Amino acid sequence: MPKRTLAASPQGIEKAKYALLRKNWTQQTLADDVHVASWATISKFFNGIPISYNLFTEICTILELDWQDIAIPSNLDITTENPEQPLTPLAEIWHQLQSLGHPSEKMGLVLVKEETLGWSWQNKTIYEKSVSIGNKIRFEINLESPGHLLLIQKDTLEKIWCFCPSCFAPQTYLTQGKTLLPQEDSPMKSFQIEGTPGRETIFAVITESTPILNWLPNENDEPLELTETHLSELCDFIIHNSTCKIMYTEYEIK
């Protein structure tokens, strides 16, 4: 008999991530401290990969969620003996890295128009969760305390880029409050959305001192495409530096 499995829907994944945020947990917390499941299973749950019915419902219970609100509807449910597809080495280490952080509403995309390309802010910025190809955007981050910013983007093609530091964000030490990317001394004033529809993620690491990573781009360099080796070194750096603040946000390209 095939084993029954469940997979989280995109909307369910968002609800689960904010349940983590409410509890001040990370995905790693569920694996290491709560012991609800292995890290590999937790990672699959938060990436919409089918896992066993029992583990799926137990994770939802721990997060105080109704599993029926989180799962893909039953008529689309996947029931097969081997439903899980192996992750690439890059995707595996990315999921491990993301599990070290929290989803955050303190950063996100801001739509801009030609007549509003100056560096100014509204008091209450509404971050876009969905933008269209051709839109012009900036990325805003609101820091609660000063620090060095390392900003990474995973695009819709699963490629991962370091945008800060780079020519678009040469100043990595930021004061408390809001900062926009591209920065004022960047060669451009906004980013234009292009490429393939799908989900993108922005991952931010804020440190008290400059991260000791020999692959960090220089202030005049183009964004660096990161490999699993880069991400593995970043994971090790974060794990061994308890003062790091790590957060991420996601949005859809349509």
C-alpha positions as MATLAB code, in Angstrom:
seq = 'MPKRTLAASPQGIEKAKYALLRKNWTQQTLADDVHVASWATISKFFNGIPISYNLFTEICTILELDWQDIAIPSNLDITTENPEQPLTPLAEIWHQLQSLGHPSEKMGLVLVKEETLGWSWQNKTIYEKSVSIGNKIRFEINLESPGHLLLIQKDTLEKIWCFCPSCFAPQTYLTQGKTLLPQEDSPMKSFQIEGTPGRETIFAVITESTPILNWLPNENDEPLELTETHLSELCDFIIHNSTCKIMYTEYEIK';
ca = [
       0.000    0.000    0.000;
       1.348    3.464   -0.850;
       2.064    5.639    2.138;
      -0.094    8.729    2.560;
       1.869   11.947    2.320;
       0.994   15.603    2.621;
       2.653   18.703    1.214;
       2.198   22.286    2.342;
       0.648   24.747   -0.094;
       2.405   28.085   -0.793;
      -0.166   29.828    1.420;
       0.289   27.165    4.097;
       4.049   27.618    4.059;
       3.602   31.339    4.678;
       1.278   30.627    7.622;
       3.784   28.166    9.071;
       6.647   30.646    8.719;
       4.708   33.291   10.608;
       3.817   30.727   13.264;
       7.573   30.287   13.738;
       7.972   34.043   13.937;
       5.309   34.326   16.635;
       7.125   31.711   18.705;
      10.511   33.289   18.015;
      11.694   29.961   16.575;
      13.670   28.985   13.493;
      13.271   25.837   11.426;
      16.420   24.600   13.139;
      14.679   25.040   16.505;
      11.991   22.572   15.478;
      14.632   20.002   14.619;
      17.181   20.580   17.395;
      15.131   21.738   20.390;
      11.537   20.648   19.849;
      12.621   17.360   18.195;
       9.399   17.135   16.211;
      11.313   15.776   13.193;
      14.746   15.714   11.599;
      16.110   18.864   10.014;
      15.769   17.281    6.557;
      12.046   16.652    7.154;
      11.494   20.166    8.538;
      13.220   21.596    5.465;
      10.989   19.560    3.158;
       7.859   20.708    5.025;
       8.797   24.385    4.561;
       9.627   23.873    0.890;
       6.389   22.171   -0.110;
       7.940   18.707   -0.500;
       5.661   15.822    0.571;
       6.358   14.176    3.936;
       4.480   11.520    5.882;
       0.970   12.324    7.079;
       1.881   11.704   10.730;
       4.906   14.026   10.716;
       3.036   16.706    8.739;
       0.163   16.841   11.211;
       2.530   16.726   14.201;
       4.505   19.722   12.893;
       1.252   21.639   12.426;
       0.144   20.752   15.963;
       3.436   22.001   17.428;
       2.992   25.261   15.473;
      -0.641   25.534   16.680;
      -1.959   25.312   13.127;
      -4.811   23.331   11.584;
      -3.066   20.937    9.201;
      -6.021   21.124    6.801;
      -5.358   24.850    6.371;
      -1.692   24.180    5.605;
      -1.821   21.148    3.306;
      -2.446   21.143   -0.405;
      -6.147   20.227   -0.862;
      -6.760   16.481   -0.791;
      -7.769   16.274   -4.445;
      -4.275   17.506   -5.294;
      -2.544   15.442   -2.609;
       0.419   13.331   -3.657;
       0.171    9.681   -2.594;
       3.086    7.650   -3.815;
       5.700    5.407   -2.317;
       8.592    7.652   -3.399;
       7.210   11.187   -3.703;
      10.292   13.073   -2.581;
      12.743   14.448   -5.127;
      16.358   14.869   -3.987;
      17.581   18.423   -3.546;
      20.638   19.690   -5.371;
      23.688   20.403   -3.157;
      23.100   24.150   -3.650;
      19.404   23.879   -2.710;
      20.229   21.718    0.308;
      22.702   24.196    1.788;
      20.388   27.120    0.936;
      17.569   25.515    2.935;
      19.959   24.966    5.835;
      20.997   28.613    5.657;
      17.398   29.834    5.520;
      16.501   27.665    8.508;
      18.906   29.757   10.624;
      16.818   32.904   10.100;
      13.326   34.264   10.663;
      10.783   35.624    8.162;
      10.619   39.377    8.685;
       8.371   42.312    7.881;
      11.225   44.760    8.531;
      12.411   44.596    4.921;
      10.954   44.204    1.474;
      10.352   45.572   -2.012;
       9.141   49.118   -2.656;
       7.664   49.982   -6.062;
       9.030   53.167   -7.606;
       8.034   55.347  -10.538;
      10.142   57.633  -12.674;
       8.883   60.711  -10.847;
       9.640   59.238   -7.413;
      13.207   58.021   -7.868;
      14.625   60.241   -5.123;
      15.844   58.620   -1.895;
      12.957   59.340    0.457;
      10.547   57.288    2.562;
       6.956   57.204    3.630;
       6.447   56.884    7.372;
       4.749   53.522    6.944;
       6.131   51.626    3.983;
       4.021   48.811    2.547;
       6.250   46.096    1.142;
       5.148   44.360   -2.039;
       4.544   40.602   -1.905;
       3.997   40.350   -5.659;
       5.574   42.392   -8.464;
       5.376   42.152  -12.237;
       8.145   41.818  -14.799;
       8.960   45.350  -15.931;
       8.251   46.970  -12.534;
      10.964   49.161  -11.059;
      11.702   48.492   -7.408;
      14.031   49.271   -4.567;
      14.765   47.088   -1.591;
      14.299   48.619    1.853;
      15.608   47.284    5.150;
      14.863   48.739    8.571;
      17.601   48.016   11.121;
      16.884   48.139   14.837;
      20.582   48.725   15.572;
      23.693   49.605   13.508;
      25.655   46.814   11.859;
      27.339   45.377    8.795;
      24.870   44.103    6.192;
      25.315   41.004    4.041;
      22.387   40.731    1.618;
      21.754   37.676   -0.548;
      19.077   37.034   -3.167;
      17.806   33.692   -4.470;
      16.145   34.319   -7.819;
      13.370   32.413   -9.591;
      15.921   30.234  -11.414;
      17.380   29.099   -8.049;
      20.564   31.101   -8.596;
      21.910   32.858   -5.507;
      23.617   36.260   -5.551;
      25.426   38.512   -3.097;
      24.035   42.062   -3.547;
      25.600   43.651   -0.490;
      28.462   44.240   -0.689;
      28.515   44.987   -4.436;
      28.500   48.022   -6.717;
      24.786   48.433   -5.875;
      25.449   48.535   -2.131;
      29.089   49.503   -1.531;
      28.414   50.758    2.014;
      27.989   47.701    4.218;
      28.023   49.400    7.627;
      24.555   50.850    8.166;
      23.145   53.024   10.899;
      19.928   52.316   12.767;
      16.794   52.930   10.709;
      15.849   52.547    7.058;
      18.262   51.957    4.183;
      17.468   51.600    0.485;
      19.168   49.514   -2.172;
      20.495   50.497   -4.650;
      22.366   52.937   -2.417;
      22.803   56.597   -3.343;
      26.314   56.148   -4.745;
      25.254   53.144   -6.838;
      25.412   53.386  -10.673;
      21.617   52.991  -10.807;
      18.644   54.311   -8.829;
      16.362   51.278   -9.011;
      16.203   47.643  -10.102;
      13.946   46.621  -12.978;
      12.204   43.275  -12.540;
      13.093   40.925  -15.368;
      13.566   37.226  -15.974;
      11.232   34.322  -15.175;
       8.065   34.339  -13.031;
       8.324   32.563   -9.692;
       9.329   33.107   -6.073;
      12.396   35.037   -4.948;
      13.943   35.312   -1.497;
      16.061   38.040    0.095;
      18.239   36.887    3.010;
      19.927   39.406    5.316;
      22.719   38.877    7.839;
      23.560   41.781   10.177;
      26.802   41.566   12.148;
      28.599   43.768   14.646;
      31.861   43.547   12.672;
      32.734   42.811    9.047;
      32.061   39.117    8.298;
      35.260   37.114    7.874;
      34.502   35.617    4.454;
      37.258   35.856    1.852;
      34.813   35.694   -1.065;
      32.919   38.898   -0.216;
      32.769   41.207   -3.284;
      34.492   44.591   -3.269;
      32.496   47.824   -3.400;
      32.881   48.198   -7.188;
      32.184   44.558   -8.080;
      29.100   43.175   -9.791;
      26.903   40.938   -7.590;
      28.647   37.603   -7.019;
      26.871   34.363   -7.905;
      27.270   32.086   -4.889;
      28.044   28.372   -4.910;
      27.388   25.714   -2.275;
      30.939   26.329   -0.994;
      30.153   30.020   -0.411;
      26.901   29.175    1.368;
      28.523   26.467    3.469;
      31.149   28.946    4.672;
      28.407   31.462    5.450;
      26.458   28.849    7.454;
      29.572   28.048    9.472;
      30.185   31.738   10.096;
      26.611   32.280   11.348;
      26.605   29.179   13.541;
      29.828   30.278   15.251;
      28.752   33.921   15.709;
      25.829   34.089   18.106;
      25.467   37.862   17.751;
      24.436   37.617   14.084;
      20.905   38.760   13.271;
      19.400   36.785   10.396;
      16.109   37.437    8.621;
      14.538   36.872    5.226;
      11.543   37.830    3.131;
       9.928   36.307    0.047;
       7.871   37.663   -2.832;
       6.421   36.541   -6.142;
       7.472   37.616   -9.640;
       4.614   37.438  -12.115;
];
